[in-house]
Amino acid sequence: NVPYFEAMINAAVANALPNLTAALRTQITNDIRNGAGSSGGGGGDAIPHGIHV
């Protein structure tokens, strides 16, 4: 539990990838918060969905 963790993640994503939509930033933040991708694989057979560019 690091104070301001979510804000730090949102800022880092926004600064690194400024063209991302708010929805995609939210999804990335939620995935990080929920532990997705901690192994570097993102879930094996999981198919990404809901990303619109």
mmCIF entry with sequence, helices, sheets and N, C-alpha, C, O atoms, coordinates in Angstrom:
data_MODEL
# 
_entry.id   MODEL 
# 
_entity.id                         1 
_entity.type                       polymer 
_entity.pdbx_number_of_molecules   1 
# 
_entity_poly.entity_id                      1 
_entity_poly.type                           'polypeptide(L)' 
_entity_poly.nstd_linkage                   no 
_entity_poly.nstd_monomer                   no 
_entity_poly.pdbx_seq_one_letter_code       NVPYFEAMINAAVANALPNLTAALRTQITNDIRNGAGSSGGGGGDAIPHGIHV 
_entity_poly.pdbx_seq_one_letter_code_can   NVPYFEAMINAAVANALPNLTAALRTQITNDIRNGAGSSGGGGGDAIPHGIHV 
_entity_poly.pdbx_strand_id                 A 
# 
loop_
_entity_poly_seq.entity_id 
_entity_poly_seq.num 
_entity_poly_seq.mon_id 
_entity_poly_seq.hetero 
1 1  ASN n 
1 2  VAL n 
1 3  PRO n 
1 4  TYR n 
1 5  PHE n 
1 6  GLU n 
1 7  ALA n 
1 8  MET n 
1 9  ILE n 
1 10 ASN n 
1 11 ALA n 
1 12 ALA n 
1 13 VAL n 
1 14 ALA n 
1 15 ASN n 
1 16 ALA n 
1 17 LEU n 
1 18 PRO n 
1 19 ASN n 
1 20 LEU n 
1 21 THR n 
1 22 ALA n 
1 23 ALA n 
1 24 LEU n 
1 25 ARG n 
1 26 THR n 
1 27 GLN n 
1 28 ILE n 
1 29 THR n 
1 30 ASN n 
1 31 ASP n 
1 32 ILE n 
1 33 ARG n 
1 34 ASN n 
1 35 GLY n 
1 36 ALA n 
1 37 GLY n 
1 38 SER n 
1 39 SER n 
1 40 GLY n 
1 41 GLY n 
1 42 GLY n 
1 43 GLY n 
1 44 GLY n 
1 45 ASP n 
1 46 ALA n 
1 47 ILE n 
1 48 PRO n 
1 49 HIS n 
1 50 GLY n 
1 51 ILE n 
1 52 HIS n 
1 53 VAL n 
# 
_struct_asym.id          A 
_struct_asym.entity_id   1 
# 
loop_
_struct_conf.conf_type_id 
_struct_conf.id 
_struct_conf.pdbx_PDB_helix_id 
_struct_conf.beg_label_comp_id 
_struct_conf.beg_label_asym_id 
_struct_conf.beg_label_seq_id 
_struct_conf.pdbx_beg_PDB_ins_code 
_struct_conf.end_label_comp_id 
_struct_conf.end_label_asym_id 
_struct_conf.end_label_seq_id 
_struct_conf.pdbx_end_PDB_ins_code 
_struct_conf.beg_auth_comp_id 
_struct_conf.beg_auth_asym_id 
_struct_conf.beg_auth_seq_id 
_struct_conf.end_auth_comp_id 
_struct_conf.end_auth_asym_id 
_struct_conf.end_auth_seq_id 
_struct_conf.pdbx_PDB_helix_class 
_struct_conf.details 
_struct_conf.pdbx_PDB_helix_length 
HELX_P HELX_P1 AA1 PHE A 5  ? ALA A 16 ? PHE A 5  ALA A 16 1 ? 12 
HELX_P HELX_P2 AA2 ALA A 22 ? ARG A 33 ? ALA A 22 ARG A 33 1 ? 12 
# 
_struct_conf_type.id          HELX_P 
_struct_conf_type.criteria    ? 
_struct_conf_type.reference   ? 
# 
loop_
_atom_site.group_PDB 
_atom_site.id 
_atom_site.type_symbol 
_atom_site.label_atom_id 
_atom_site.label_alt_id 
_atom_site.label_comp_id 
_atom_site.label_asym_id 
_atom_site.label_entity_id 
_atom_site.label_seq_id 
_atom_site.pdbx_PDB_ins_code 
_atom_site.Cartn_x 
_atom_site.Cartn_y 
_atom_site.Cartn_z 
_atom_site.occupancy 
_atom_site.B_iso_or_equiv 
_atom_site.pdbx_formal_charge 
_atom_site.auth_seq_id 
_atom_site.auth_comp_id 
_atom_site.auth_asym_id 
_atom_site.auth_atom_id 
_atom_site.pdbx_PDB_model_num 
ATOM 1   N N  . ASN A 1 1  ? 0.835   -1.190  0.000   1.00 0.00 ? 1  ASN A N  1 
ATOM 2   C CA . ASN A 1 1  ? 0.000   0.000   0.000   1.00 0.00 ? 1  ASN A CA 1 
ATOM 3   C C  . ASN A 1 1  ? 0.874   1.246   0.000   1.00 0.00 ? 1  ASN A C  1 
ATOM 4   O O  . ASN A 1 1  ? 1.262   1.755   1.052   1.00 0.00 ? 1  ASN A O  1 
ATOM 5   N N  . VAL A 1 2  ? 1.166   1.711   -1.168  1.00 0.00 ? 2  VAL A N  1 
ATOM 6   C CA . VAL A 1 2  ? 1.973   2.911   -1.329  1.00 0.00 ? 2  VAL A CA 1 
ATOM 7   C C  . VAL A 1 2  ? 1.028   4.083   -1.566  1.00 0.00 ? 2  VAL A C  1 
ATOM 8   O O  . VAL A 1 2  ? 0.183   4.023   -2.460  1.00 0.00 ? 2  VAL A O  1 
ATOM 9   N N  . PRO A 1 3  ? 1.158   5.146   -0.780  1.00 0.00 ? 3  PRO A N  1 
ATOM 10  C CA . PRO A 1 3  ? 0.292   6.312   -0.999  1.00 0.00 ? 3  PRO A CA 1 
ATOM 11  C C  . PRO A 1 3  ? 0.458   6.843   -2.410  1.00 0.00 ? 3  PRO A C  1 
ATOM 12  O O  . PRO A 1 3  ? 1.565   6.893   -2.945  1.00 0.00 ? 3  PRO A O  1 
ATOM 13  N N  . TYR A 1 4  ? -0.651  7.236   -3.001  1.00 0.00 ? 4  TYR A N  1 
ATOM 14  C CA . TYR A 1 4  ? -0.657  7.859   -4.326  1.00 0.00 ? 4  TYR A CA 1 
ATOM 15  C C  . TYR A 1 4  ? -0.194  6.919   -5.437  1.00 0.00 ? 4  TYR A C  1 
ATOM 16  O O  . TYR A 1 4  ? 0.190   7.386   -6.510  1.00 0.00 ? 4  TYR A O  1 
ATOM 17  N N  . PHE A 1 5  ? -0.220  5.604   -5.203  1.00 0.00 ? 5  PHE A N  1 
ATOM 18  C CA . PHE A 1 5  ? 0.248   4.644   -6.207  1.00 0.00 ? 5  PHE A CA 1 
ATOM 19  C C  . PHE A 1 5  ? -0.533  4.774   -7.512  1.00 0.00 ? 5  PHE A C  1 
ATOM 20  O O  . PHE A 1 5  ? 0.055   4.833   -8.592  1.00 0.00 ? 5  PHE A O  1 
ATOM 21  N N  . GLU A 1 6  ? -1.851  4.818   -7.406  1.00 0.00 ? 6  GLU A N  1 
ATOM 22  C CA . GLU A 1 6  ? -2.677  4.915   -8.614  1.00 0.00 ? 6  GLU A CA 1 
ATOM 23  C C  . GLU A 1 6  ? -2.377  6.197   -9.381  1.00 0.00 ? 6  GLU A C  1 
ATOM 24  O O  . GLU A 1 6  ? -2.293  6.178   -10.609 1.00 0.00 ? 6  GLU A O  1 
ATOM 25  N N  . ALA A 1 7  ? -2.218  7.299   -8.676  1.00 0.00 ? 7  ALA A N  1 
ATOM 26  C CA . ALA A 1 7  ? -1.894  8.566   -9.332  1.00 0.00 ? 7  ALA A CA 1 
ATOM 27  C C  . ALA A 1 7  ? -0.532  8.494   -10.014 1.00 0.00 ? 7  ALA A C  1 
ATOM 28  O O  . ALA A 1 7  ? -0.360  9.019   -11.114 1.00 0.00 ? 7  ALA A O  1 
ATOM 29  N N  . MET A 1 8  ? 0.433   7.850   -9.371  1.00 0.00 ? 8  MET A N  1 
ATOM 30  C CA . MET A 1 8  ? 1.764   7.711   -9.972  1.00 0.00 ? 8  MET A CA 1 
ATOM 31  C C  . MET A 1 8  ? 1.704   6.872   -11.244 1.00 0.00 ? 8  MET A C  1 
ATOM 32  O O  . MET A 1 8  ? 2.346   7.206   -12.240 1.00 0.00 ? 8  MET A O  1 
ATOM 33  N N  . ILE A 1 9  ? 0.939   5.788   -11.215 1.00 0.00 ? 9  ILE A N  1 
ATOM 34  C CA . ILE A 1 9  ? 0.797   4.934   -12.395 1.00 0.00 ? 9  ILE A CA 1 
ATOM 35  C C  . ILE A 1 9  ? 0.115   5.698   -13.518 1.00 0.00 ? 9  ILE A C  1 
ATOM 36  O O  . ILE A 1 9  ? 0.573   5.665   -14.661 1.00 0.00 ? 9  ILE A O  1 
ATOM 37  N N  . ASN A 1 10 ? -0.978  6.389   -13.201 1.00 0.00 ? 10 ASN A N  1 
ATOM 38  C CA . ASN A 1 10 ? -1.681  7.162   -14.225 1.00 0.00 ? 10 ASN A CA 1 
ATOM 39  C C  . ASN A 1 10 ? -0.769  8.207   -14.848 1.00 0.00 ? 10 ASN A C  1 
ATOM 40  O O  . ASN A 1 10 ? -0.776  8.387   -16.066 1.00 0.00 ? 10 ASN A O  1 
ATOM 41  N N  . ALA A 1 11 ? 0.011   8.891   -14.033 1.00 0.00 ? 11 ALA A N  1 
ATOM 42  C CA . ALA A 1 11 ? 0.921   9.916   -14.545 1.00 0.00 ? 11 ALA A CA 1 
ATOM 43  C C  . ALA A 1 11 ? 2.008   9.293   -15.413 1.00 0.00 ? 11 ALA A C  1 
ATOM 44  O O  . ALA A 1 11 ? 2.343   9.835   -16.467 1.00 0.00 ? 11 ALA A O  1 
ATOM 45  N N  . ALA A 1 12 ? 2.559   8.170   -14.987 1.00 0.00 ? 12 ALA A N  1 
ATOM 46  C CA . ALA A 1 12 ? 3.616   7.516   -15.762 1.00 0.00 ? 12 ALA A CA 1 
ATOM 47  C C  . ALA A 1 12 ? 3.098   7.052   -17.116 1.00 0.00 ? 12 ALA A C  1 
ATOM 48  O O  . ALA A 1 12 ? 3.763   7.233   -18.135 1.00 0.00 ? 12 ALA A O  1 
ATOM 49  N N  . VAL A 1 13 ? 1.915   6.457   -17.126 1.00 0.00 ? 13 VAL A N  1 
ATOM 50  C CA . VAL A 1 13 ? 1.331   5.999   -18.389 1.00 0.00 ? 13 VAL A CA 1 
ATOM 51  C C  . VAL A 1 13 ? 1.016   7.187   -19.287 1.00 0.00 ? 13 VAL A C  1 
ATOM 52  O O  . VAL A 1 13 ? 1.304   7.162   -20.483 1.00 0.00 ? 13 VAL A O  1 
ATOM 53  N N  . ALA A 1 14 ? 0.426   8.224   -18.708 1.00 0.00 ? 14 ALA A N  1 
ATOM 54  C CA . ALA A 1 14 ? 0.072   9.404   -19.495 1.00 0.00 ? 14 ALA A CA 1 
ATOM 55  C C  . ALA A 1 14 ? 1.305   10.080  -20.083 1.00 0.00 ? 14 ALA A C  1 
ATOM 56  O O  . ALA A 1 14 ? 1.271   10.552  -21.219 1.00 0.00 ? 14 ALA A O  1 
ATOM 57  N N  . ASN A 1 15 ? 2.386   10.130  -19.322 1.00 0.00 ? 15 ASN A N  1 
ATOM 58  C CA . ASN A 1 15 ? 3.612   10.763  -19.808 1.00 0.00 ? 15 ASN A CA 1 
ATOM 59  C C  . ASN A 1 15 ? 4.324   9.908   -20.845 1.00 0.00 ? 15 ASN A C  1 
ATOM 60  O O  . ASN A 1 15 ? 4.908   10.441  -21.788 1.00 0.00 ? 15 ASN A O  1 
ATOM 61  N N  . ALA A 1 16 ? 4.286   8.607   -20.685 1.00 0.00 ? 16 ALA A N  1 
ATOM 62  C CA . ALA A 1 16 ? 4.991   7.719   -21.605 1.00 0.00 ? 16 ALA A CA 1 
ATOM 63  C C  . ALA A 1 16 ? 4.231   7.526   -22.915 1.00 0.00 ? 16 ALA A C  1 
ATOM 64  O O  . ALA A 1 16 ? 4.836   7.411   -23.981 1.00 0.00 ? 16 ALA A O  1 
ATOM 65  N N  . LEU A 1 17 ? 2.941   7.493   -22.830 1.00 0.00 ? 17 LEU A N  1 
ATOM 66  C CA . LEU A 1 17 ? 2.113   7.202   -23.995 1.00 0.00 ? 17 LEU A CA 1 
ATOM 67  C C  . LEU A 1 17 ? 0.958   8.198   -24.093 1.00 0.00 ? 17 LEU A C  1 
ATOM 68  O O  . LEU A 1 17 ? -0.188  7.844   -23.815 1.00 0.00 ? 17 LEU A O  1 
ATOM 69  N N  . PRO A 1 18 ? 1.247   9.433   -24.483 1.00 0.00 ? 18 PRO A N  1 
ATOM 70  C CA . PRO A 1 18 ? 0.241   10.492  -24.426 1.00 0.00 ? 18 PRO A CA 1 
ATOM 71  C C  . PRO A 1 18 ? -0.949  10.297  -25.349 1.00 0.00 ? 18 PRO A C  1 
ATOM 72  O O  . PRO A 1 18 ? -1.971  10.957  -25.160 1.00 0.00 ? 18 PRO A O  1 
ATOM 73  N N  . ASN A 1 19 ? -0.860  9.426   -26.327 1.00 0.00 ? 19 ASN A N  1 
ATOM 74  C CA . ASN A 1 19 ? -1.975  9.250   -27.250 1.00 0.00 ? 19 ASN A CA 1 
ATOM 75  C C  . ASN A 1 19 ? -2.983  8.200   -26.809 1.00 0.00 ? 19 ASN A C  1 
ATOM 76  O O  . ASN A 1 19 ? -3.971  7.953   -27.500 1.00 0.00 ? 19 ASN A O  1 
ATOM 77  N N  . LEU A 1 20 ? -2.736  7.584   -25.661 1.00 0.00 ? 20 LEU A N  1 
ATOM 78  C CA . LEU A 1 20 ? -3.690  6.596   -25.171 1.00 0.00 ? 20 LEU A CA 1 
ATOM 79  C C  . LEU A 1 20 ? -4.991  7.270   -24.753 1.00 0.00 ? 20 LEU A C  1 
ATOM 80  O O  . LEU A 1 20 ? -4.987  8.388   -24.238 1.00 0.00 ? 20 LEU A O  1 
ATOM 81  N N  . THR A 1 21 ? -6.073  6.593   -24.977 1.00 0.00 ? 21 THR A N  1 
ATOM 82  C CA . THR A 1 21 ? -7.353  7.125   -24.529 1.00 0.00 ? 21 THR A CA 1 
ATOM 83  C C  . THR A 1 21 ? -7.495  6.931   -23.030 1.00 0.00 ? 21 THR A C  1 
ATOM 84  O O  . THR A 1 21 ? -6.785  6.125   -22.429 1.00 0.00 ? 21 THR A O  1 
ATOM 85  N N  . ALA A 1 22 ? -8.399  7.661   -22.439 1.00 0.00 ? 22 ALA A N  1 
ATOM 86  C CA . ALA A 1 22 ? -8.641  7.538   -21.002 1.00 0.00 ? 22 ALA A CA 1 
ATOM 87  C C  . ALA A 1 22 ? -9.072  6.122   -20.646 1.00 0.00 ? 22 ALA A C  1 
ATOM 88  O O  . ALA A 1 22 ? -8.685  5.600   -19.601 1.00 0.00 ? 22 ALA A O  1 
ATOM 89  N N  . ALA A 1 23 ? -9.863  5.503   -21.497 1.00 0.00 ? 23 ALA A N  1 
ATOM 90  C CA . ALA A 1 23 ? -10.334 4.147   -21.211 1.00 0.00 ? 23 ALA A CA 1 
ATOM 91  C C  . ALA A 1 23 ? -9.184  3.154   -21.177 1.00 0.00 ? 23 ALA A C  1 
ATOM 92  O O  . ALA A 1 23 ? -9.160  2.261   -20.330 1.00 0.00 ? 23 ALA A O  1 
ATOM 93  N N  . LEU A 1 24 ? -8.237  3.299   -22.084 1.00 0.00 ? 24 LEU A N  1 
ATOM 94  C CA . LEU A 1 24 ? -7.099  2.389   -22.113 1.00 0.00 ? 24 LEU A CA 1 
ATOM 95  C C  . LEU A 1 24 ? -6.199  2.615   -20.911 1.00 0.00 ? 24 LEU A C  1 
ATOM 96  O O  . LEU A 1 24 ? -5.694  1.656   -20.328 1.00 0.00 ? 24 LEU A O  1 
ATOM 97  N N  . ARG A 1 25 ? -5.989  3.879   -20.530 1.00 0.00 ? 25 ARG A N  1 
ATOM 98  C CA . ARG A 1 25 ? -5.203  4.161   -19.325 1.00 0.00 ? 25 ARG A CA 1 
ATOM 99  C C  . ARG A 1 25 ? -5.863  3.530   -18.104 1.00 0.00 ? 25 ARG A C  1 
ATOM 100 O O  . ARG A 1 25 ? -5.188  2.960   -17.246 1.00 0.00 ? 25 ARG A O  1 
ATOM 101 N N  . THR A 1 26 ? -7.185  3.636   -18.034 1.00 0.00 ? 26 THR A N  1 
ATOM 102 C CA . THR A 1 26 ? -7.913  3.046   -16.917 1.00 0.00 ? 26 THR A CA 1 
ATOM 103 C C  . THR A 1 26 ? -7.743  1.534   -16.905 1.00 0.00 ? 26 THR A C  1 
ATOM 104 O O  . THR A 1 26 ? -7.535  0.941   -15.846 1.00 0.00 ? 26 THR A O  1 
ATOM 105 N N  . GLN A 1 27 ? -7.830  0.906   -18.072 1.00 0.00 ? 27 GLN A N  1 
ATOM 106 C CA . GLN A 1 27 ? -7.671  -0.545  -18.151 1.00 0.00 ? 27 GLN A CA 1 
ATOM 107 C C  . GLN A 1 27 ? -6.279  -0.976  -17.715 1.00 0.00 ? 27 GLN A C  1 
ATOM 108 O O  . GLN A 1 27 ? -6.131  -1.951  -16.977 1.00 0.00 ? 27 GLN A O  1 
ATOM 109 N N  . ILE A 1 28 ? -5.265  -0.259  -18.164 1.00 0.00 ? 28 ILE A N  1 
ATOM 110 C CA . ILE A 1 28 ? -3.892  -0.584  -17.778 1.00 0.00 ? 28 ILE A CA 1 
ATOM 111 C C  . ILE A 1 28 ? -3.720  -0.442  -16.272 1.00 0.00 ? 28 ILE A C  1 
ATOM 112 O O  . ILE A 1 28 ? -3.129  -1.305  -15.624 1.00 0.00 ? 28 ILE A O  1 
ATOM 113 N N  . THR A 1 29 ? -4.240  0.650   -15.720 1.00 0.00 ? 29 THR A N  1 
ATOM 114 C CA . THR A 1 29 ? -4.146  0.875   -14.277 1.00 0.00 ? 29 THR A CA 1 
ATOM 115 C C  . THR A 1 29 ? -4.841  -0.242  -13.513 1.00 0.00 ? 29 THR A C  1 
ATOM 116 O O  . THR A 1 29 ? -4.309  -0.752  -12.527 1.00 0.00 ? 29 THR A O  1 
ATOM 117 N N  . ASN A 1 30 ? -6.034  -0.623  -13.971 1.00 0.00 ? 30 ASN A N  1 
ATOM 118 C CA . ASN A 1 30 ? -6.769  -1.698  -13.301 1.00 0.00 ? 30 ASN A CA 1 
ATOM 119 C C  . ASN A 1 30 ? -6.029  -3.021  -13.406 1.00 0.00 ? 30 ASN A C  1 
ATOM 120 O O  . ASN A 1 30 ? -5.985  -3.784  -12.441 1.00 0.00 ? 30 ASN A O  1 
ATOM 121 N N  . ASP A 1 31 ? -5.446  -3.302  -14.569 1.00 0.00 ? 31 ASP A N  1 
ATOM 122 C CA . ASP A 1 31 ? -4.692  -4.541  -14.733 1.00 0.00 ? 31 ASP A CA 1 
ATOM 123 C C  . ASP A 1 31 ? -3.501  -4.582  -13.787 1.00 0.00 ? 31 ASP A C  1 
ATOM 124 O O  . ASP A 1 31 ? -3.227  -5.613  -13.172 1.00 0.00 ? 31 ASP A O  1 
ATOM 125 N N  . ILE A 1 32 ? -2.796  -3.467  -13.671 1.00 0.00 ? 32 ILE A N  1 
ATOM 126 C CA . ILE A 1 32 ? -1.651  -3.407  -12.766 1.00 0.00 ? 32 ILE A CA 1 
ATOM 127 C C  . ILE A 1 32 ? -2.117  -3.586  -11.330 1.00 0.00 ? 32 ILE A C  1 
ATOM 128 O O  . ILE A 1 32 ? -1.515  -4.339  -10.565 1.00 0.00 ? 32 ILE A O  1 
ATOM 129 N N  . ARG A 1 33 ? -3.188  -2.893  -10.965 1.00 0.00 ? 33 ARG A N  1 
ATOM 130 C CA . ARG A 1 33 ? -3.706  -2.980  -9.606  1.00 0.00 ? 33 ARG A CA 1 
ATOM 131 C C  . ARG A 1 33 ? -4.149  -4.405  -9.275  1.00 0.00 ? 33 ARG A C  1 
ATOM 132 O O  . ARG A 1 33 ? -3.986  -4.865  -8.145  1.00 0.00 ? 33 ARG A O  1 
ATOM 133 N N  . ASN A 1 34 ? -4.710  -5.100  -10.267 1.00 0.00 ? 34 ASN A N  1 
ATOM 134 C CA . ASN A 1 34 ? -5.220  -6.454  -10.044 1.00 0.00 ? 34 ASN A CA 1 
ATOM 135 C C  . ASN A 1 34 ? -4.169  -7.533  -10.248 1.00 0.00 ? 34 ASN A C  1 
ATOM 136 O O  . ASN A 1 34 ? -4.467  -8.719  -10.108 1.00 0.00 ? 34 ASN A O  1 
ATOM 137 N N  . GLY A 1 35 ? -2.952  -7.141  -10.575 1.00 0.00 ? 35 GLY A N  1 
ATOM 138 C CA . GLY A 1 35 ? -1.869  -8.098  -10.685 1.00 0.00 ? 35 GLY A CA 1 
ATOM 139 C C  . GLY A 1 35 ? -1.705  -8.720  -12.054 1.00 0.00 ? 35 GLY A C  1 
ATOM 140 O O  . GLY A 1 35 ? -0.884  -9.625  -12.207 1.00 0.00 ? 35 GLY A O  1 
ATOM 141 N N  . ALA A 1 36 ? -2.445  -8.279  -13.053 1.00 0.00 ? 36 ALA A N  1 
ATOM 142 C CA . ALA A 1 36 ? -2.295  -8.839  -14.395 1.00 0.00 ? 36 ALA A CA 1 
ATOM 143 C C  . ALA A 1 36 ? -0.927  -8.498  -14.939 1.00 0.00 ? 36 ALA A C  1 
ATOM 144 O O  . ALA A 1 36 ? -0.452  -7.371  -14.801 1.00 0.00 ? 36 ALA A O  1 
ATOM 145 N N  . GLY A 1 37 ? -0.306  -9.467  -15.550 1.00 0.00 ? 37 GLY A N  1 
ATOM 146 C CA . GLY A 1 37 ? 0.984   -9.231  -16.181 1.00 0.00 ? 37 GLY A CA 1 
ATOM 147 C C  . GLY A 1 37 ? 2.164   -9.298  -15.243 1.00 0.00 ? 37 GLY A C  1 
ATOM 148 O O  . GLY A 1 37 ? 3.282   -8.992  -15.659 1.00 0.00 ? 37 GLY A O  1 
ATOM 149 N N  . SER A 1 38 ? 1.972   -9.679  -14.009 1.00 0.00 ? 38 SER A N  1 
ATOM 150 C CA . SER A 1 38 ? 3.087   -9.715  -13.077 1.00 0.00 ? 38 SER A CA 1 
ATOM 151 C C  . SER A 1 38 ? 4.132   -10.753 -13.477 1.00 0.00 ? 38 SER A C  1 
ATOM 152 O O  . SER A 1 38 ? 5.297   -10.652 -13.096 1.00 0.00 ? 38 SER A O  1 
ATOM 153 N N  . SER A 1 39 ? 3.701   -11.758 -14.253 1.00 0.00 ? 39 SER A N  1 
ATOM 154 C CA . SER A 1 39 ? 4.645   -12.761 -14.723 1.00 0.00 ? 39 SER A CA 1 
ATOM 155 C C  . SER A 1 39 ? 5.239   -12.366 -16.058 1.00 0.00 ? 39 SER A C  1 
ATOM 156 O O  . SER A 1 39 ? 6.112   -13.058 -16.582 1.00 0.00 ? 39 SER A O  1 
ATOM 157 N N  . GLY A 1 40 ? 4.776   -11.262 -16.612 1.00 0.00 ? 40 GLY A N  1 
ATOM 158 C CA . GLY A 1 40 ? 5.249   -10.818 -17.906 1.00 0.00 ? 40 GLY A CA 1 
ATOM 159 C C  . GLY A 1 40 ? 4.448   -11.398 -19.050 1.00 0.00 ? 40 GLY A C  1 
ATOM 160 O O  . GLY A 1 40 ? 4.664   -11.022 -20.202 1.00 0.00 ? 40 GLY A O  1 
ATOM 161 N N  . GLY A 1 41 ? 3.523   -12.309 -18.763 1.00 0.00 ? 41 GLY A N  1 
ATOM 162 C CA . GLY A 1 41 ? 2.764   -12.950 -19.825 1.00 0.00 ? 41 GLY A CA 1 
ATOM 163 C C  . GLY A 1 41 ? 1.368   -12.416 -19.994 1.00 0.00 ? 41 GLY A C  1 
ATOM 164 O O  . GLY A 1 41 ? 0.776   -12.572 -21.062 1.00 0.00 ? 41 GLY A O  1 
ATOM 165 N N  . GLY A 1 42 ? 0.830   -11.799 -18.985 1.00 0.00 ? 42 GLY A N  1 
ATOM 166 C CA . GLY A 1 42 ? -0.503  -11.225 -19.093 1.00 0.00 ? 42 GLY A CA 1 
ATOM 167 C C  . GLY A 1 42 ? -1.621  -12.244 -19.113 1.00 0.00 ? 42 GLY A C  1 
ATOM 168 O O  . GLY A 1 42 ? -2.743  -11.897 -19.482 1.00 0.00 ? 42 GLY A O  1 
ATOM 169 N N  . GLY A 1 43 ? -1.370  -13.473 -18.735 1.00 0.00 ? 43 GLY A N  1 
ATOM 170 C CA . GLY A 1 43 ? -2.468  -14.415 -18.605 1.00 0.00 ? 43 GLY A CA 1 
ATOM 171 C C  . GLY A 1 43 ? -2.462  -15.554 -19.589 1.00 0.00 ? 43 GLY A C  1 
ATOM 172 O O  . GLY A 1 43 ? -3.458  -16.273 -19.672 1.00 0.00 ? 43 GLY A O  1 
ATOM 173 N N  . GLY A 1 44 ? -1.418  -15.761 -20.329 1.00 0.00 ? 44 GLY A N  1 
ATOM 174 C CA . GLY A 1 44 ? -1.340  -16.915 -21.212 1.00 0.00 ? 44 GLY A CA 1 
ATOM 175 C C  . GLY A 1 44 ? -2.286  -16.834 -22.382 1.00 0.00 ? 44 GLY A C  1 
ATOM 176 O O  . GLY A 1 44 ? -2.017  -16.119 -23.348 1.00 0.00 ? 44 GLY A O  1 
ATOM 177 N N  . ASP A 1 45 ? -3.405  -17.562 -22.314 1.00 0.00 ? 45 ASP A N  1 
ATOM 178 C CA . ASP A 1 45 ? -4.341  -17.643 -23.425 1.00 0.00 ? 45 ASP A CA 1 
ATOM 179 C C  . ASP A 1 45 ? -5.358  -16.519 -23.435 1.00 0.00 ? 45 ASP A C  1 
ATOM 180 O O  . ASP A 1 45 ? -6.258  -16.516 -24.275 1.00 0.00 ? 45 ASP A O  1 
ATOM 181 N N  . ALA A 1 46 ? -5.240  -15.576 -22.534 1.00 0.00 ? 46 ALA A N  1 
ATOM 182 C CA . ALA A 1 46 ? -6.199  -14.478 -22.479 1.00 0.00 ? 46 ALA A CA 1 
ATOM 183 C C  . ALA A 1 46 ? -6.139  -13.670 -23.767 1.00 0.00 ? 46 ALA A C  1 
ATOM 184 O O  . ALA A 1 46 ? -5.061  -13.334 -24.257 1.00 0.00 ? 46 ALA A O  1 
ATOM 185 N N  . ILE A 1 47 ? -7.315  -13.364 -24.305 1.00 0.00 ? 47 ILE A N  1 
ATOM 186 C CA . ILE A 1 47 ? -7.407  -12.568 -25.521 1.00 0.00 ? 47 ILE A CA 1 
ATOM 187 C C  . ILE A 1 47 ? -7.778  -11.150 -25.124 1.00 0.00 ? 47 ILE A C  1 
ATOM 188 O O  . ILE A 1 47 ? -8.793  -10.947 -24.457 1.00 0.00 ? 47 ILE A O  1 
ATOM 189 N N  . PRO A 1 48 ? -6.980  -10.163 -25.519 1.00 0.00 ? 48 PRO A N  1 
ATOM 190 C CA . PRO A 1 48 ? -7.318  -8.781  -25.175 1.00 0.00 ? 48 PRO A CA 1 
ATOM 191 C C  . PRO A 1 48 ? -8.623  -8.364  -25.842 1.00 0.00 ? 48 PRO A C  1 
ATOM 192 O O  . PRO A 1 48 ? -8.912  -8.769  -26.968 1.00 0.00 ? 48 PRO A O  1 
ATOM 193 N N  . HIS A 1 49 ? -9.392  -7.566  -25.151 1.00 0.00 ? 49 HIS A N  1 
ATOM 194 C CA . HIS A 1 49 ? -10.633 -7.061  -25.729 1.00 0.00 ? 49 HIS A CA 1 
ATOM 195 C C  . HIS A 1 49 ? -10.929 -5.692  -25.146 1.00 0.00 ? 49 HIS A C  1 
ATOM 196 O O  . HIS A 1 49 ? -10.399 -5.322  -24.098 1.00 0.00 ? 49 HIS A O  1 
ATOM 197 N N  . GLY A 1 50 ? -11.760 -4.961  -25.818 1.00 0.00 ? 50 GLY A N  1 
ATOM 198 C CA . GLY A 1 50 ? -12.175 -3.659  -25.326 1.00 0.00 ? 50 GLY A CA 1 
ATOM 199 C C  . GLY A 1 50 ? -11.174 -2.549  -25.563 1.00 0.00 ? 50 GLY A C  1 
ATOM 200 O O  . GLY A 1 50 ? -11.299 -1.475  -24.974 1.00 0.00 ? 50 GLY A O  1 
ATOM 201 N N  . ILE A 1 51 ? -10.179 -2.778  -26.415 1.00 0.00 ? 51 ILE A N  1 
ATOM 202 C CA . ILE A 1 51 ? -9.214  -1.732  -26.720 1.00 0.00 ? 51 ILE A CA 1 
ATOM 203 C C  . ILE A 1 51 ? -9.547  -1.176  -28.099 1.00 0.00 ? 51 ILE A C  1 
ATOM 204 O O  . ILE A 1 51 ? -9.472  -1.890  -29.099 1.00 0.00 ? 51 ILE A O  1 
ATOM 205 N N  . HIS A 1 52 ? -9.911  0.085   -28.147 1.00 0.00 ? 52 HIS A N  1 
ATOM 206 C CA . HIS A 1 52 ? -10.278 0.722   -29.410 1.00 0.00 ? 52 HIS A CA 1 
ATOM 207 C C  . HIS A 1 52 ? -9.364  1.903   -29.653 1.00 0.00 ? 52 HIS A C  1 
ATOM 208 O O  . HIS A 1 52 ? -9.237  2.783   -28.802 1.00 0.00 ? 52 HIS A O  1 
ATOM 209 N N  . VAL A 1 53 ? -8.729  1.927   -30.806 1.00 0.00 ? 53 VAL A N  1 
ATOM 210 C CA . VAL A 1 53 ? -7.844  3.049   -31.131 1.00 0.00 ? 53 VAL A CA 1 
ATOM 211 C C  . VAL A 1 53 ? -8.299  3.739   -32.393 1.00 0.00 ? 53 VAL A C  1 
ATOM 212 O O  . VAL A 1 53 ? -7.676  4.709   -32.825 1.00 0.00 ? 53 VAL A O  1 
# 
